[in-house]
Amino acid sequence: MDTLGVVLVAIGVAAGVVYLTVLVIAFVQVFRDREMAWATQLVWLLSILALPVGGTIAWFAVGHRTKEFERALMR
């Protein structure tokens, strides 16, 4: 394997580790959100599993906004 191949594999592995870390963080946030109904949690978990990239991006874009978070934005 040449140098370029090694670099590309390293970049791929690093991207995979970053993605898995973000995925685990999204799962933990969904499980820990006490304000969210269990059915809503189930929908979020299924969307993250069914659409790994899109579901995770959607969670961080709109899903994790709790009332405390929105109050902090309003200040």
N, C-alpha and C positions, 0 to 999 in steps of 0.2 A: 504494500500500500504506500502510495506516495504521500508527501507532506500535505497536499491539498485534501486528500481523502481523510487523513487523520484529523485535520482541522474541521472538516465538514461533519465527521462523526462526533467530535467533541462539541460542536455547536448544537447538533441534534440532541445529544445527551443532556446538555445544559438546558435546552429549551424544554425537554421532557420533564426534567426535575422541577423547573420553575412552574410548568403547567400543573404537575401533580400537587405541588405545594399550594397553589392557588385553589385547586379543586378541593383539597382537604380543608382549607380555610373556609371555603364557601359551605361545605357540608357542616362543619362545626358551628358556623354562624347560624345556619338554618336550625340545627338542633337546639342551640342555646337560646333562641328567640322565644321568650315566654309570652310575649304579647300576641304571637301568631297562633291561630287555631291549628289543630293537628291536621285538618284537611288541607289547609294552605301549605303547611310544612310538607305534606306528602306531595302536593303538586309541584312545589319548588324542587324537592329532591328528585322526583321523576323527570322534571325538565332538565335538571343538571345532568342526570344520567343519560337521558335520551338524546339530548343535544349538548354534548360536553362543552364545546367552546361557546356556543350561543347561550346556553342556559347559565353558564358561569358568568359570562359578561352581563347578561340580564340581571342576575342576582346582585352583582356589584353595582350595576347602574341604578336599579330601582328597588330591588327586593330587600336590601338590608336597612332601608331607611325607617328606623323606629321613630316613635314620638320624641324621644330624647334627642336623636340626631336632627330631626326637623326643627326642634326648639333651638338647638345650637346654631343652625343655619340662619334662623330668624334674628338672632342677636346682632 
